[in-house]
Amino acid sequence: MPKKKDEFEAYRNRIQNYDNGTQVIEELEQRLDTDAEYQLPEPPALMSAKSYKMKFVEPLIRKFKEVISEVFYRYYQALDAYHRLNITNANLYRENEKLTKINDKLTYENENLRSENRDYKLFRKVFGNKQIDDLLERARSEKRSKQRSSRFRKNNNYER
């Protein structure tokens, strides 16, 4: 259930970010349409076209260029963040798949060990704890002696 809550929160945040972005764009559009700094005034009487261009048009074009530059800058930032998040998401997806496989393998091993444990408990019940403990101790001592003898043989091979 927490997974669904996290997913819901992620979608809610995306919608909120989209709404905020839409609002910022609408505000920018409104400012461009109505703010005096983005409007060309009527030319004063007897002003030449060259003077009007230098005094009013060129500063307005510079302001528009600044706005466009800022929009492109933020667009490329968002695009970069989007690509980095996609890469991170892909890595997390692969890791999740890997962990799912490991979990399945461990679940299978756990079931096998539970089955062996039931068999072991049945042996203890049928043959008794003392007899099983003696058999285990004998098997362990044989294993240790085989290990010792194999180590001894390895050491002798190096001395020659």
N, C-alpha and C positions, 0 to 999 in steps of 0.2 A: 504494500500500500504506500510506503514512503516514496517508492519510485514514481508512482502516479502523481503524488503531490509535487515532487520535484519537476516532473514533466509539465504539470499544470502551471507551476510557478514560472518555468522557462517560457511557456507560451504567453502567459500573462505579461511577463517582462517584455517580450518581443512586441506584443500589441501596444504596450505602453510606450515603448521606444518609437514605434511607428507613428503612434498618435502625436508624440512630442515632435518628431521630425516633420510631420504634416503641418502641425501648428506653426513651427518655425518657418517653414516654406511659405505658408499663408501670410504670416506677419511680414516676411521679406517682400512678398509680392505686394502687399498693402502699402508698405513703406515706399517701394519703387513707384507705385501709382500715385501716392498722395503727398509724401514728404517734399517739402520745398527744395531740399538740397538735391533731389533727383529730378527736378522739373526745369525745363528751359523757360526763362522769363521772356516776356515780350521785349523785343529790342527797343531801347529808348529812341526817341526822335533824333534823327540826323546821325545815327551811329553807323559806321561802315560795317560791311559784312566781315571784313578781316578783324576788326576790333571785337565785334560780337563773338566771332569764333574763338578768339584768344581769351576773352574775358569770361564767357559763359559756356561755350560748347566744349572746349578742351578740358576744363576742370570737371565737367560732368562726365565726360568720357573716361577720365582718370578714375573717378569714383566708381563708374560701372566696371572698369577693369579690375579694381580692387575687389569689388563684390564677386566678380566672376572668378578671380584668382582664389579667393577664400572658398568659394563653392567647390572648385576643382580640388583644392588642397584637402578639404574635408571629405570629398568623394573618394580620393585616392587613399586617405587614411582609413576610411570605412572599408574600402575594397581590400586593403592590406590586412586589416583586422579580420575580415570575412575569410580570406584565404588562410590566414594563420589558424583561425578557429576550425576551418574545414580540415586542415592537416591534423590538428590536435584531436578533433572528433574521430578522424579515421584511425589515428593511433590508439585512441581509447577503445574504439570498436574492435580493432584487432586484438588488443589486450584482453578485452572482455570475452571474445571468442576463445582465446587461448585459455583463459581462466575457467571458462565453461567446460572446455574439454578436460582440463585437469580435474575439475570438480566431478565430472562424470566418471573419470577413471578412479578417483579416490572413493567415490560412492560405491563403485563396483568392488574395489578392493575391500572396503569396509564390510560390505555384505558377505564377501568370501571369508573374511576374518571372523565375522559373527557366526557363520556356519561352522567354521573350524572350532571356535570357542564352545559352541554347543556340543560338538563331538567330543572335545576335550573334557567338558563337564560330565558327559555321559560316561566316558572312560573312568573318570574318577569315581563316579557313582557306582559303576559296575565292579571295578577292580579294587577300589579303595584308595585312599590318599597315600598310604605308606608304600604300597606296591608301585604306584605311578611315580612317586618321588624317587624311589630306588632306581627305576628304569631310566628316569631323566638324568639322575646323577651318573649312572653307568655310561649313558650316551655322551654326556658332557666330558667325562674323563677320557673316553676313547677318542673323542674329537681333539681334546687337548694333546693327547699323546701323539696323534697323527700330525698335528701342527708342529710339535716339538721335533719329531723325527724329520719332517720335511725341511724345517729350518736348519737342522743339524746337517742334512745332506747338502743344502745350499752352501752352508759355511765351509764344508769339507771341499766342495768343488772350487772354491776360491783359493784355498790354501795350496793347491797343487801347483 
